[in-house]
Amino acid sequence: MDFERYYLDLFEMLNACCKKIASGKYDKADSDHLFELSKKGRYPGVLSELAESFGMMMVKVEAREFRLKEIIGELEQAKAIKHRGSGDVDRV
């Protein structure tokens, strides 16, 4: 087996996944590939550690985006309530 080619192919797979994730244009298959590459013992150590790091970054960004969407929803609700409340005062 040509280990140099094997390593290059693995790093090219990791690079392709990371590029898609960085652009925000990735799907479940891409994240599945990334988490597959993070399996220690199955893949070279440095590659699996990089894959794990990128996977954790992806998860943290997704969690942050989810929380920001929740906060925006809460703010929009508060704004609507305030707007309705101020409208009632204007009618008095």
C-alpha positions as CSV (number, residue, x, y, z in Angstrom):
1,M,0.0,0.0,0.0
2,D,1.2,3.5,-0.9
3,F,1.0,5.2,2.5
4,E,1.9,8.6,1.1
5,R,-1.0,8.5,-1.4
6,Y,-3.3,7.2,1.4
7,Y,-2.4,10.1,3.7
8,L,-2.8,12.7,0.9
9,D,-6.2,11.3,0.0
10,L,-7.3,11.5,3.7
11,F,-6.1,15.1,4.0
12,E,-7.8,16.0,0.7
13,M,-11.0,14.6,2.1
14,L,-10.6,16.6,5.3
15,N,-9.8,19.7,3.3
16,A,-12.9,19.3,1.1
17,C,-15.1,18.9,4.2
18,C,-13.6,21.9,5.9
19,K,-13.9,24.1,2.8
20,K,-17.6,23.3,2.6
21,I,-18.2,23.9,6.3
22,A,-16.2,27.2,6.2
23,S,-18.4,28.3,3.3
24,G,-21.6,27.4,5.2
25,K,-22.6,25.1,2.3
26,Y,-22.5,21.7,3.8
27,D,-24.9,18.9,4.5
28,K,-25.2,15.9,6.8
29,A,-23.0,13.8,4.6
30,D,-20.2,16.3,4.9
31,S,-20.5,16.4,8.7
32,D,-20.7,12.6,8.8
33,H,-17.4,12.4,6.8
34,L,-15.8,14.9,9.1
35,F,-16.8,12.9,12.2
36,E,-15.8,9.6,10.5
37,L,-12.3,11.1,10.0
38,S,-12.1,12.0,13.6
39,K,-12.1,8.4,14.8
40,K,-8.8,7.9,16.6
41,G,-7.1,4.6,15.9
42,R,-8.8,4.2,12.6
43,Y,-7.1,7.2,11.0
44,P,-3.6,8.8,11.5
45,G,-3.5,10.8,14.8
46,V,-2.9,14.2,13.4
47,L,-5.7,13.8,10.9
48,S,-8.2,12.6,13.4
49,E,-7.3,15.4,15.8
50,L,-7.8,18.0,13.1
51,A,-11.1,16.5,12.0
52,E,-12.2,16.4,15.6
53,S,-11.2,20.1,16.1
54,F,-13.1,21.2,13.0
55,G,-16.1,19.1,14.0
56,M,-16.2,20.8,17.4
57,M,-15.9,24.2,15.8
58,M,-18.8,23.3,13.5
59,V,-21.0,22.2,16.4
60,K,-20.2,25.3,18.4
61,V,-21.0,27.6,15.4
62,E,-24.3,25.7,14.9
63,A,-25.2,26.0,18.6
64,R,-24.3,29.7,18.5
65,E,-26.5,30.3,15.4
66,F,-29.4,28.4,17.0
67,R,-29.1,30.5,20.2
68,L,-28.9,33.8,18.2
69,K,-32.1,32.8,16.3
70,E,-33.8,32.2,19.6
71,I,-32.7,35.6,20.9
72,I,-33.9,37.3,17.7
73,G,-37.3,35.6,18.1
74,E,-37.5,36.7,21.8
75,L,-36.5,40.3,20.8
76,E,-39.1,40.4,18.0
77,Q,-41.8,39.2,20.5
78,A,-40.8,41.8,23.1
79,K,-40.8,44.5,20.4
80,A,-44.3,43.4,19.2
81,I,-45.6,43.4,22.8
82,K,-44.1,46.8,23.4
83,H,-45.5,48.1,20.2
84,R,-49.0,46.8,21.1
85,G,-48.7,48.4,24.5
86,S,-47.6,51.8,23.2
87,G,-50.5,51.6,20.7
88,D,-53.0,51.1,23.5
89,V,-51.6,54.2,25.3
90,D,-52.0,56.3,22.1
91,R,-55.7,55.4,21.8
92,V,-56.5,56.7,25.3
